[in-house]
Amino acid sequence: MTSFTALNPGAGFTDRVNRDSFSDYSTLENTPFPSLRSGGSQGQSSPDVPSLKRVSEGGSRSPQVGDLGKVYLVGAGPGDPGLLTVKALRLLERADVVIYDALVSAPILELICPTAQRIDVGKRSGRHSLPQEETNQLLVAQAQRHKIVVRLKGGDPFIFGRGGEEMEELVAAGVEVEVVPGITAGIAAPAYVGIPLTHRHYSSSVTFVTGHESTGKYRSPVDWTAIANGAETIVIYMGVHTLPQVTVTLMEAGRSPDTAVALVRWGTRPDAEELYGTLEDIVEKVQENNFAAPAIAVIGDVVNFRHHILSMQAMGATPPMAGTCD
């Protein structure tokens, strides 16, 4: 396993977010926030933007009797706090309660308001600390108690994050909801190791797919044969455990056994790990290296671009993307 030094992944991980640099919200404080409420219309400006401003110390932060708070479905990004959006940071600093998942990194949790209640409902493949149905009910219950409820999710709430399910439950209960997008790991993790998902000379199409499907789905399982023939780059979330079946299916569908594969574990974090191979040998390499989830899998010729850049570095050439602005 190697690291892509040109991009300096994870550099300054713990200090990239400086609270002082986010202290001036003058350009954002009065921005209308689109939100959803049962019976309301999408895209309508939020009537309670001022609620983001925390009440004075000693005052009650709970809604008045009969009122409901607002739930923000917030994307925490892939782990590097430097990739957190300004809007997400604002909400973490003003939240009354934060309900978060296992994939939210510790440095981002440190940004939560010290007086806010924290509730861990973390999900990991094979280990669900709280069933999704109970999480939905918890969100409604917290909106009945608090004004600003943040549902903090790794990556983006609407990319394999069950944010849609939670929004549906909240709107049905009459709770106002706003989505704050985050950078999804399927884009960030490859980027941090020098893999562009699209490139004019390597790939003009990309498909994002989950390798961990739930039971009781709306239709039959993922059609890997169609995906094999429908996109030049394939990005698989939560795919380590199903990699043996997926690689075989892709090769049976016509993908060359020599197709490049990259696995990135804990992408964008200081402890990120990478493993490279092909459809034919990646499963064996996973076993040899005890490579474990959670990881993003990237399949396609774009993986070879990284090797091309490393070769350029070895010859003393300056990569077109070298360096960071830290």
C-alpha positions as CSV (number, residue, x, y, z in Angstrom):
1,M,0.0,0.0,0.0
2,T,1.4,3.4,-0.9
3,S,0.4,7.0,-0.5
4,F,0.2,9.6,-3.3
5,T,2.6,12.2,-2.0
6,A,2.0,14.8,-4.7
7,L,-1.4,15.5,-3.4
8,N,-0.3,15.3,0.2
9,P,-3.5,13.5,1.4
10,G,-4.4,14.2,5.0
11,A,-1.8,16.9,5.5
12,G,-2.8,19.2,8.3
13,F,-5.9,17.0,9.0
14,T,-6.5,18.2,12.5
15,D,-5.8,21.9,11.9
16,R,-7.3,22.6,8.5
17,V,-10.4,23.9,10.2
18,N,-9.8,27.1,12.1
19,R,-12.9,28.3,13.9
20,D,-11.8,32.0,13.6
21,S,-11.7,31.7,9.8
22,F,-15.4,30.9,9.9
23,S,-16.4,33.6,12.4
24,D,-17.7,36.1,9.8
25,Y,-21.1,34.9,8.6
26,S,-22.2,38.3,7.5
27,T,-22.7,37.1,3.9
28,L,-24.6,34.0,5.0
29,E,-26.6,35.0,8.0
30,N,-29.5,36.4,6.0
31,T,-29.4,33.8,3.2
32,P,-32.9,32.2,2.7
33,F,-32.7,28.5,3.5
34,P,-34.8,26.3,1.3
35,S,-36.6,23.7,3.3
36,L,-39.5,21.3,3.4
37,R,-42.5,21.1,5.7
38,S,-45.5,18.9,5.5
39,G,-47.9,20.7,3.2
40,G,-45.3,23.2,2.1
41,S,-43.6,23.6,-1.2
42,Q,-40.0,22.8,-2.1
43,G,-37.7,25.7,-2.6
44,Q,-39.7,28.0,-0.2
45,S,-37.5,30.1,2.0
46,S,-37.3,29.1,5.6
47,P,-39.5,31.2,7.9
48,D,-37.1,30.7,10.9
49,V,-33.7,31.5,9.6
50,P,-33.1,33.6,12.8
51,S,-33.4,30.4,14.8
52,L,-29.8,29.6,13.7
53,K,-28.7,32.4,16.1
54,R,-28.3,30.9,19.5
55,V,-30.4,32.3,22.3
56,S,-28.6,34.1,25.2
57,E,-26.9,32.0,27.8
58,G,-29.4,30.8,30.5
59,G,-32.4,31.0,28.1
60,S,-34.3,28.0,27.1
61,R,-33.5,26.5,23.7
62,S,-36.5,24.2,23.6
63,P,-39.5,25.1,21.3
64,Q,-42.6,26.5,22.9
65,V,-45.4,24.1,23.6
66,G,-47.0,23.0,20.4
67,D,-44.0,24.1,18.3
68,L,-41.7,21.8,16.4
69,G,-38.0,22.3,15.8
70,K,-36.3,22.0,12.5
71,V,-34.2,19.1,11.5
72,Y,-31.1,19.6,9.3
73,L,-29.8,16.6,7.4
74,V,-26.2,17.5,7.2
75,G,-23.4,15.9,5.2
76,A,-20.2,15.7,7.2
77,G,-18.1,14.8,4.1
78,P,-15.6,12.0,4.0
79,G,-13.7,12.8,7.2
80,D,-11.2,15.6,6.6
81,P,-12.7,18.6,8.5
82,G,-11.3,20.9,5.8
83,L,-13.9,19.5,3.5
84,L,-16.8,20.4,5.7
85,T,-19.1,23.1,4.3
86,V,-19.3,26.5,6.0
87,K,-23.1,26.0,6.4
88,A,-22.5,22.6,8.1
89,L,-20.0,24.2,10.5
90,R,-22.5,26.9,11.3
91,L,-25.1,24.4,12.2
92,L,-22.8,22.3,14.4
93,E,-21.9,25.4,16.3
94,R,-25.5,26.3,16.9
95,A,-27.2,22.9,17.3
96,D,-29.2,21.9,20.3
97,V,-28.7,18.2,19.6
98,V,-26.6,16.3,17.1
99,I,-27.5,12.8,16.0
100,Y,-24.5,11.3,14.2
101,D,-23.3,8.2,12.4
102,A,-20.2,6.0,12.8
103,L,-18.5,7.4,9.7
104,V,-18.3,11.0,11.1
105,S,-14.7,11.6,12.0
106,A,-13.6,12.6,15.5
107,P,-12.2,16.0,14.4
108,I,-15.6,17.0,13.0
109,L,-17.4,15.9,16.2
110,E,-15.0,18.2,18.0
111,L,-16.6,21.1,16.2
112,I,-20.0,20.5,17.8
113,C,-21.2,23.1,20.2
114,P,-20.0,22.0,23.7
115,T,-23.5,22.4,25.2
116,A,-25.2,20.4,22.5
117,Q,-26.5,16.9,23.3
118,R,-24.8,14.2,21.2
119,I,-26.5,10.9,20.2
120,D,-24.5,8.2,18.4
121,V,-26.7,6.1,16.1
122,G,-23.7,4.8,14.2
123,K,-24.2,2.2,11.6
124,R,-21.5,0.0,10.2
125,S,-21.9,-3.1,8.0
126,G,-23.0,-5.9,10.3
127,R,-23.2,-3.6,13.4
128,H,-26.3,-1.4,13.6
129,S,-26.4,0.4,17.0
130,L,-29.9,1.6,16.3
131,P,-32.4,0.3,13.6
132,Q,-33.3,2.9,10.9
133,E,-36.9,2.9,12.0
134,E,-35.9,3.8,15.5
135,T,-33.6,6.5,14.2
136,N,-36.5,8.0,12.3
137,Q,-38.6,8.1,15.4
138,L,-35.7,9.6,17.4
139,L,-35.5,12.5,14.9
140,V,-39.1,13.3,15.3
141,A,-38.9,13.1,19.1
142,Q,-35.9,15.4,19.2
143,A,-37.7,17.9,16.9
144,Q,-40.5,18.0,19.5
145,R,-37.9,18.9,22.2
146,H,-35.4,21.1,20.5
147,K,-35.3,24.0,18.0
148,I,-32.2,23.0,16.0
149,V,-31.7,19.3,15.4
150,V,-28.7,18.3,13.3
151,R,-28.7,14.8,11.7
152,L,-25.0,14.5,10.9
153,K,-24.1,11.9,8.3
154,G,-20.8,10.9,6.8
155,G,-20.4,12.0,3.2
156,D,-23.7,13.3,1.7
157,P,-27.1,12.6,3.2
158,F,-28.6,11.6,-0.1
159,I,-25.8,9.4,-1.5
160,F,-26.4,5.9,0.1
161,G,-27.1,7.7,3.4
162,R,-30.8,7.0,3.9
163,G,-31.4,10.7,4.1
164,G,-34.4,10.3,1.9
165,E,-36.0,7.8,4.2
166,E,-35.5,10.2,7.2
167,M,-36.8,13.2,5.3
168,E,-40.0,11.2,4.4
169,E,-40.6,10.3,8.0
170,L,-40.0,13.8,9.2
171,V,-42.2,15.5,6.6
172,A,-45.0,13.0,7.4
173,A,-44.8,14.0,11.1
174,G,-45.0,17.7,10.1
175,V,-41.4,18.5,10.9
176,E,-39.5,21.1,8.8
177,V,-36.5,19.6,7.1
178,E,-33.5,21.1,5.3
179,V,-30.7,19.2,3.5
180,V,-27.2,20.4,3.7
181,P,-25.2,18.5,1.1
182,G,-21.7,17.1,1.9
183,I,-18.8,15.9,-0.3
184,T,-19.4,12.2,-0.8
185,A,-16.5,9.7,-0.2
186,G,-17.0,8.3,-3.7
187,I,-15.6,11.5,-5.2
188,A,-13.2,12.7,-2.4
189,A,-11.4,9.4,-1.6
190,P,-10.3,8.8,-5.2
191,A,-9.4,12.5,-5.7
192,Y,-7.1,12.5,-2.6
193,V,-5.0,9.6,-4.0
194,G,-4.8,11.1,-7.5
195,I,-7.6,9.2,-9.3
196,P,-9.9,11.4,-11.5
197,L,-13.2,9.6,-12.0
198,T,-13.5,11.1,-15.5
199,H,-10.7,12.1,-17.9
200,R,-10.9,12.8,-21.6
201,H,-8.3,10.1,-22.3
202,Y,-9.5,7.5,-19.8
203,S,-13.2,7.7,-19.0
204,S,-16.3,9.8,-20.1
205,S,-18.8,8.0,-17.8
206,V,-19.0,7.0,-14.2
207,T,-21.5,5.0,-12.1
208,F,-21.9,5.1,-8.4
209,V,-23.4,2.0,-6.8
210,T,-23.7,0.4,-3.4
211,G,-22.1,-3.0,-2.7
212,H,-24.2,-3.4,0.4
213,E,-27.9,-3.7,-0.4
214,S,-30.7,-3.9,2.1
215,T,-33.4,-6.5,2.2
216,G,-36.9,-5.7,1.1
217,K,-35.7,-3.4,-1.7
218,Y,-38.1,-1.8,-4.2
219,R,-36.7,-4.1,-7.0
220,S,-34.3,-6.9,-7.7
221,P,-30.6,-6.5,-6.7
222,V,-28.1,-4.4,-8.6
223,D,-27.7,-5.4,-12.2
224,W,-23.9,-5.7,-12.3
225,T,-24.0,-6.9,-15.9
226,A,-25.7,-3.7,-17.0
227,I,-23.2,-1.6,-15.0
228,A,-20.3,-3.5,-16.4
229,N,-21.3,-2.5,-19.9
230,G,-22.8,0.9,-19.1
231,A,-20.0,2.9,-17.5
232,E,-16.2,3.2,-18.0
233,T,-15.6,4.0,-14.3
234,I,-17.4,2.2,-11.5
235,V,-17.4,3.5,-7.9
236,I,-18.6,1.1,-5.3
237,Y,-19.6,2.1,-1.8
238,M,-19.4,-0.4,1.0
239,G,-18.2,-3.0,-1.4
240,V,-15.3,-4.8,0.4
241,H,-17.5,-7.7,1.7
242,T,-19.1,-8.3,-1.7
243,L,-16.0,-7.8,-3.8
244,P,-15.6,-11.5,-4.6
245,Q,-19.0,-11.7,-6.2
246,V,-18.8,-8.3,-7.9
247,T,-15.4,-9.0,-9.6
248,V,-16.5,-12.3,-10.9
249,T,-19.8,-10.9,-12.2
250,L,-18.0,-8.0,-13.9
251,M,-15.6,-10.3,-15.7
252,E,-18.4,-12.6,-16.7
253,A,-20.2,-9.5,-18.2
254,G,-17.2,-8.8,-20.4
255,R,-14.8,-6.6,-18.3
256,S,-11.2,-7.6,-18.8
257,P,-9.5,-9.4,-15.9
258,D,-6.8,-6.8,-16.2
259,T,-9.1,-3.9,-15.5
260,A,-7.5,-1.8,-12.8
261,V,-9.0,-1.6,-9.3
262,A,-8.3,0.7,-6.4
263,L,-9.5,0.4,-2.9
264,V,-9.3,3.4,-0.6
265,R,-10.1,3.0,3.1
266,W,-10.8,6.0,5.3
267,G,-10.2,8.3,2.3
268,T,-9.1,11.9,3.1
269,R,-8.1,10.9,6.7
270,P,-4.6,10.6,8.1
271,D,-5.0,6.8,8.5
272,A,-6.2,6.3,4.9
273,E,-5.1,3.1,3.3
274,E,-4.9,2.2,-0.4
275,L,-4.7,-1.1,-2.2
276,Y,-4.3,-1.6,-5.9
277,G,-4.9,-4.6,-8.2
278,T,-7.0,-5.9,-11.0
279,L,-10.4,-7.5,-11.2
280,E,-8.5,-10.8,-11.4
281,D,-6.3,-10.4,-8.3
282,I,-7.8,-7.7,-6.0
283,V,-9.7,-10.2,-3.9
284,E,-6.6,-12.2,-3.2
285,K,-4.7,-9.0,-2.3
286,V,-7.5,-8.0,0.1
287,Q,-7.1,-11.2,1.9
288,E,-3.2,-11.0,1.9
289,N,-3.3,-7.5,3.4
290,N,-6.2,-8.0,5.7
291,F,-7.8,-5.0,4.0
292,A,-11.0,-4.2,5.8
293,A,-14.1,-2.0,5.4
294,P,-15.1,0.8,5.2
295,A,-13.6,1.5,1.8
296,I,-14.4,2.9,-1.6
297,A,-13.7,0.8,-4.7
298,V,-12.8,2.4,-8.0
299,I,-12.8,0.2,-11.1
300,G,-11.7,1.3,-14.5
301,D,-8.8,2.7,-16.5
302,V,-8.8,6.0,-14.5
303,V,-7.0,4.1,-11.8
304,N,-4.0,3.8,-14.2
305,F,-3.9,7.6,-14.3
306,R,-2.5,7.6,-10.8
307,H,0.2,5.2,-11.8
308,H,1.0,7.5,-14.8
309,I,1.4,10.5,-12.4
310,L,3.6,8.5,-10.1
311,S,5.8,7.6,-13.1
312,M,6.1,11.2,-14.0
313,Q,7.2,12.0,-10.5
314,A,9.8,9.3,-10.5
315,M,11.3,10.8,-13.7
316,G,11.4,14.2,-12.1
317,A,8.5,15.7,-14.0
318,T,6.1,18.0,-12.3
319,P,2.6,16.6,-12.2
320,P,-0.2,18.9,-13.4
321,M,-1.9,18.7,-10.0
322,A,1.1,18.7,-7.7
323,G,1.0,20.6,-4.5
324,T,-1.7,21.8,-2.2
325,C,-2.8,25.2,-0.9
326,D,-2.6,24.4,2.8
